[in-house]
Amino acid sequence: MRKGFDSLAGIVMNQLGKSPTGGEVFIFINRRRNQVKLLYWEGDGFSIYYKRLEKGTYEIPVAGPDASSLYITSSQLRWMLEGVSLRSIQLRPRYSLQNQI
């Protein structure tokens, strides 16, 4: 968790193959899962949100065995940061234009 703006942006470009200025929030969690960094491009510069838990750990969403990255929604990110277990959340059906196409 010692990496700063440029190092995290480099990881996004080189290891994930994504543009760090594309509008996505990139989440980095340490091995002990008690620290998280979020990297976000705000249009005129990067922002880093950094949080260390005094007690407990962050739950990492389940991904496939070969996945190097995972997409989560803003709601899932908020729940993760608040300590809600993502495995036990059951969302009720909602209309989505993507489901109709």
RODREN-812105 format. One record per residue: residue number from 1; residue in one letter; x, y, z of N, C-alpha, C, O in turn. Coordinates in Angstrom, 1 decimal. Atoms other than C-alpha are relative to their C-alpha. Example, Ala and Ser with C-alpha at 12.3 -4.5 7.8 and 13.67 -1.06 7.14 Angstrom:
n  res  n.x  n.y  n.z  ca.x  ca.y  ca.z  c.x  c.y  c.z  o.x  o.y  o.z
1  A  0.9  -1.2  0.0  12.3  -4.5  7.8  0.9  1.2  0.0  1.9  1.2  0.7
2  S  -0.9  -1.1  0.0  13.7  -1.1  7.1  -0.8  1.1  0.8  -0.3  2.2  0.9
//
This chain:
n  res  n.x  n.y  n.z  ca.x  ca.y  ca.z  c.x  c.y  c.z  o.x  o.y  o.z
1  M  0.8  -1.2  0.0  0.0  0.0  0.0  0.9  1.3  0.0  0.4  2.3  0.4
2  R  -0.9  -1.2  0.1  3.0  2.3  -0.5  -0.1  0.7  -1.3  0.6  1.8  -1.5
3  K  0.0  -0.6  1.3  2.2  3.1  -4.1  -0.9  1.3  0.0  -1.9  1.4  0.7
4  G  0.7  -1.3  0.2  1.1  6.6  -5.1  -0.8  0.1  -1.3  -1.0  -0.9  -2.0
5  F  0.7  -0.3  1.2  -0.7  8.2  -8.0  0.5  -0.7  -1.3  -0.1  -1.5  -1.9
6  D  -0.6  0.5  1.3  1.7  7.3  -10.8  0.2  -1.5  0.0  0.0  -2.1  -1.0
7  S  -0.2  1.4  -0.1  2.5  3.8  -9.6  -1.4  -0.8  -0.2  -1.4  -1.8  -0.9
8  L  1.3  0.6  0.2  -1.2  2.9  -9.3  -0.5  0.1  -1.4  -1.1  -0.8  -2.0
9  A  0.4  -0.2  1.4  -2.0  4.4  -12.7  0.8  -0.9  -0.9  0.3  -1.4  -1.9
10  G  -0.8  1.0  0.8  0.9  2.3  -14.1  -0.5  -1.4  0.1  -0.5  -2.1  -0.9
11  I  0.6  1.3  -0.1  -0.6  -0.8  -12.7  -1.3  -0.2  -0.8  -1.5  -1.2  -1.5
12  V  1.2  0.0  0.8  -3.9  0.0  -14.3  0.3  -0.2  -1.4  -0.3  -1.0  -2.1
13  M  -0.4  0.1  1.5  -2.3  0.5  -17.7  0.7  -1.3  -0.3  0.3  -1.9  -1.3
14  N  -0.9  1.1  0.4  0.3  -2.2  -17.7  -0.5  -1.4  0.4  -0.4  -2.3  -0.4
15  Q  0.4  1.4  -0.5  -1.3  -5.1  -15.7  -1.5  -0.2  -0.4  -1.9  -1.3  -0.7
16  L  1.4  0.1  0.4  -5.0  -4.4  -16.4  -0.4  0.3  -1.4  -1.4  -0.1  -1.9
17  G  0.2  -0.4  1.3  -4.7  -2.9  -19.8  -1.1  1.0  -0.2  -1.8  1.0  -1.3
18  K  1.1  -1.0  0.0  -7.1  -0.1  -19.0  0.6  1.4  0.0  1.7  1.5  0.4
19  S  -0.4  -1.4  -0.1  -6.9  3.6  -19.2  -0.4  0.5  1.4  -1.6  0.5  1.7
20  P  0.3  -0.5  -1.3  -6.7  5.1  -15.7  -0.9  1.3  -0.1  -1.4  1.8  1.0
21  T  0.8  -1.2  0.2  -8.4  8.3  -17.1  -1.3  -0.2  -0.6  -2.0  0.7  -1.1
22  G  1.3  0.3  0.6  -11.5  6.5  -18.4  -1.2  0.2  0.8  -2.3  -0.1  0.2
23  G  1.2  -0.3  -0.8  -13.8  7.4  -15.6  -0.4  -1.1  1.0  -1.3  -1.0  1.7
24  E  0.3  1.1  -0.9  -13.7  4.1  -13.7  0.8  0.2  1.3  1.8  1.0  1.3
25  V  -0.7  -0.1  -1.3  -12.7  3.8  -10.0  0.7  -1.4  0.1  0.1  -2.4  -0.1
26  F  -0.8  1.2  -0.1  -9.9  1.3  -9.5  0.3  -0.2  1.5  0.7  0.7  2.2
27  I  -0.1  0.3  -1.4  -9.8  -0.5  -6.2  1.2  -0.9  0.3  1.4  -1.9  -0.4
28  F  -1.2  0.7  -0.3  -6.6  -1.8  -4.6  -0.2  -0.4  1.5  -0.4  0.5  2.4
29  I  0.1  0.5  -1.4  -6.8  -4.0  -1.4  1.3  -0.7  0.4  1.8  -1.5  -0.4
30  N  -1.2  0.7  -0.4  -3.8  -5.2  0.6  -0.3  -1.5  0.4  -1.4  -1.9  0.4
31  R  0.1  1.5  -0.2  -3.1  -8.9  1.4  -0.8  -0.3  1.3  -1.6  -1.2  1.4
32  R  0.7  0.3  -1.3  -4.4  -8.6  5.0  -1.5  0.5  -0.1  -2.3  0.2  0.8
33  R  1.3  -0.5  0.3  -7.6  -7.0  3.5  -0.5  1.0  1.1  -1.7  1.1  1.3
34  N  0.5  -1.0  -0.9  -7.7  -4.2  6.1  0.3  1.4  -0.5  0.1  2.4  0.2
35  Q  -0.2  -1.3  0.6  -6.6  -1.4  3.8  -0.5  0.0  -1.4  -0.4  -1.0  -2.1
36  V  0.5  -0.1  1.4  -8.1  -0.1  0.6  0.4  1.3  -0.6  0.4  2.3  0.2
37  K  -0.3  -1.2  0.8  -7.1  2.5  -2.0  -0.9  0.0  -1.2  -1.0  -1.0  -1.9
38  L  0.8  -0.1  1.2  -9.4  3.8  -4.7  0.7  1.1  -0.8  1.0  2.2  -0.3
39  L  -0.6  -1.0  0.9  -7.9  5.6  -7.7  -1.0  0.4  -1.0  -1.7  -0.4  -1.6
40  Y  1.0  -0.5  0.9  -10.1  7.9  -9.7  0.5  1.3  -0.7  1.1  2.1  -0.1
41  W  -0.4  -1.2  0.8  -9.5  10.4  -12.5  -1.2  1.0  0.0  -2.3  0.6  -0.4
42  E  1.1  -1.0  -0.1  -11.6  13.6  -11.9  0.0  1.0  -1.1  -0.7  2.0  -1.0
43  G  0.1  -0.9  1.2  -11.0  15.2  -15.3  1.2  0.9  0.0  1.6  1.3  -1.1
44  D  -1.2  -0.9  0.0  -8.1  17.4  -14.2  1.1  -0.5  0.9  2.1  0.2  1.1
45  G  -1.0  0.6  -0.9  -6.2  15.1  -11.9  -0.5  -1.3  0.7  -1.7  -1.5  0.7
46  F  0.4  1.2  -0.7  -6.2  11.9  -9.9  -0.4  0.3  1.4  0.2  1.2  2.0
47  S  0.3  0.0  -1.4  -7.8  11.4  -6.5  0.3  -1.4  0.5  0.0  -2.4  -0.2
48  I  -0.2  1.2  -0.7  -6.9  8.7  -4.1  -0.8  0.0  1.3  -0.6  1.0  2.1
49  Y  0.7  0.2  -1.3  -9.2  7.5  -1.3  0.7  -1.1  0.7  0.9  -2.2  0.1
50  Y  -0.8  1.0  -0.7  -7.3  5.6  1.3  -0.7  -0.2  1.4  -0.9  0.7  2.1
51  K  0.7  0.3  -1.3  -8.9  3.8  4.3  0.7  -1.2  0.6  0.9  -2.2  0.0
52  R  -0.5  1.1  -0.8  -7.4  1.5  7.0  -0.9  -0.3  1.1  -1.3  0.6  1.9
53  L  1.0  0.4  -1.0  -9.7  -0.5  9.2  0.8  -0.3  1.3  1.9  -0.8  1.3
54  E  -0.6  0.3  -1.3  -8.8  -0.6  12.9  -0.4  -1.4  0.5  0.4  -2.0  1.2
55  K  0.4  1.4  -0.4  -10.7  -3.9  13.3  -0.8  -0.5  -1.2  -1.6  0.2  -1.8
56  G  0.8  0.6  1.1  -12.1  -6.3  10.7  0.7  0.0  -1.3  1.9  0.5  -1.4
57  T  -0.6  0.1  1.4  -11.4  -6.9  7.0  -1.0  0.4  -1.0  -2.3  0.4  -0.8
58  Y  0.8  -0.2  1.2  -12.8  -6.0  3.6  -0.3  -1.3  -0.6  0.6  -2.2  -0.7
59  E  0.4  1.2  0.8  -14.7  -8.7  1.7  0.3  0.3  -1.4  -0.1  1.3  -2.0
60  I  -0.3  -0.1  1.4  -13.3  -9.2  -1.7  -1.1  -0.8  -0.8  -1.3  -1.9  -0.6
61  P  1.0  0.7  0.8  -16.0  -10.0  -4.3  0.6  -1.2  -0.7  1.7  -1.2  -1.1
62  V  -0.5  1.2  0.6  -15.8  -13.4  -5.9  0.2  0.2  -1.5  -0.7  0.8  -2.1
63  A  -0.3  -0.1  1.5  -14.2  -13.5  -9.4  0.4  -1.4  -0.4  0.6  -2.3  0.4
64  G  -0.5  1.2  0.6  -13.3  -16.3  -11.7  1.4  -0.3  0.3  2.2  0.6  0.6
65  P  -1.4  0.4  -0.3  -10.0  -18.2  -11.2  1.0  0.7  -0.9  2.1  0.9  -0.4
66  D  -0.9  -0.7  0.9  -8.4  -16.5  -14.2  -0.1  1.5  -0.1  0.6  2.1  -0.9
67  A  0.3  -1.5  0.2  -9.7  -13.0  -13.7  1.1  0.8  0.7  1.5  0.6  1.8
68  S  -1.0  -1.0  -0.6  -7.2  -10.2  -13.2  -0.7  1.2  0.5  -0.1  2.0  1.3
69  S  0.7  -1.1  -0.5  -9.9  -7.7  -12.5  -1.5  -0.4  0.0  -1.9  -1.5  -0.5
70  L  1.4  0.3  -0.2  -13.6  -7.6  -11.6  -0.8  1.3  0.0  -0.3  2.3  0.6
71  Y  0.9  -1.1  0.1  -16.4  -5.1  -12.3  -1.0  -0.1  1.1  -1.7  -1.1  1.3
72  I  1.1  0.0  -1.0  -18.6  -4.1  -9.4  -0.7  1.4  -0.1  -0.2  2.3  -0.6
73  T  0.8  -1.2  0.1  -21.3  -1.5  -9.1  0.3  1.0  1.1  1.0  0.6  2.0
74  S  -0.2  -1.0  -1.0  -21.2  1.7  -7.1  -0.6  -0.4  1.3  -0.1  -0.1  2.4
75  S  0.7  0.5  -1.3  -23.7  0.2  -4.6  0.9  -1.1  0.6  1.0  -1.1  1.9
76  Q  -0.8  1.1  -0.6  -21.5  -2.9  -4.2  1.3  0.6  0.7  1.7  0.1  1.7
77  L  -1.2  -0.6  -0.5  -18.4  -0.7  -3.6  -0.4  0.7  1.4  0.3  0.5  2.3
78  R  0.4  -0.6  -1.2  -20.3  1.3  -1.0  -0.3  -1.0  1.1  0.1  -0.8  2.3
79  W  0.3  1.1  -1.0  -21.5  -1.9  0.8  1.3  -0.6  0.5  1.4  -0.8  1.7
80  M  -1.3  0.6  -0.4  -18.0  -3.3  0.7  0.7  0.9  1.0  1.3  0.4  2.0
81  L  -0.6  -1.0  -0.9  -16.6  -0.1  2.3  -0.7  0.1  1.4  0.0  0.4  2.4
82  E  0.7  0.0  -1.3  -19.3  -0.2  5.0  0.0  -1.3  0.8  -0.5  -1.3  1.9
83  G  -0.1  1.3  -0.7  -18.6  -3.8  5.9  -1.2  -1.0  -0.2  -1.3  -1.9  0.5
84  V  1.2  0.9  0.3  -21.8  -5.4  4.4  0.6  -1.2  -0.8  1.3  -1.0  -1.7
85  S  -0.4  1.2  0.8  -21.3  -9.0  3.2  -0.7  0.0  -1.3  -1.9  -0.1  -1.4
86  L  0.6  0.1  1.3  -21.8  -9.1  -0.5  -0.6  -1.3  -0.4  -1.5  -1.4  -1.2
87  R  0.6  1.4  0.2  -22.6  -12.8  -0.4  -1.4  -0.1  0.5  -2.2  -0.9  -0.1
88  S  1.4  0.2  -0.6  -25.8  -12.3  1.7  -1.0  1.0  -0.6  -2.1  1.0  -0.2
89  I  0.9  -1.0  0.6  -27.3  -9.4  -0.3  -0.8  -0.6  -1.1  -0.3  -1.3  -2.0
90  Q  0.9  0.5  1.0  -30.3  -10.4  -2.3  -0.8  1.2  -0.6  -1.6  1.9  0.1
91  L  0.7  -1.2  0.6  -31.5  -7.7  -4.8  -1.3  -0.5  -0.6  -1.3  -1.5  -1.3
92  R  1.3  0.3  0.6  -35.1  -7.6  -5.9  0.1  0.4  -1.5  0.8  1.3  -1.8
93  P  0.0  -0.3  1.4  -35.7  -7.6  -9.7  -0.4  1.4  -0.3  -1.3  2.0  0.3
94  R  0.2  -1.4  0.5  -35.6  -4.2  -11.4  0.1  0.0  -1.5  0.8  -0.8  -2.1
95  Y  0.0  -0.2  1.4  -36.2  -3.0  -14.9  1.4  0.5  -0.4  2.0  1.4  0.3
96  S  -1.3  -0.5  0.5  -33.0  -2.5  -16.9  -0.1  0.0  -1.6  -0.5  -1.1  -2.1
97  L  0.1  -0.1  1.4  -32.8  -1.4  -20.5  1.0  -1.0  -0.6  0.7  -1.6  -1.7
98  Q  -0.9  1.0  0.5  -29.8  -3.8  -21.0  -0.7  -1.4  -0.1  -0.3  -2.2  -0.9
99  N  0.7  1.3  0.0  -32.1  -6.7  -20.2  -0.9  -0.2  -1.2  -1.3  -1.3  -1.6
100  Q  1.0  0.0  1.0  -34.4  -5.8  -23.0  0.7  -0.1  -1.4  0.0  -0.4  -2.4
101  I  -0.7  0.1  1.3  -31.7  -5.7  -25.8  0.4  -1.3  -0.3  1.0  -1.5  -1.4
//
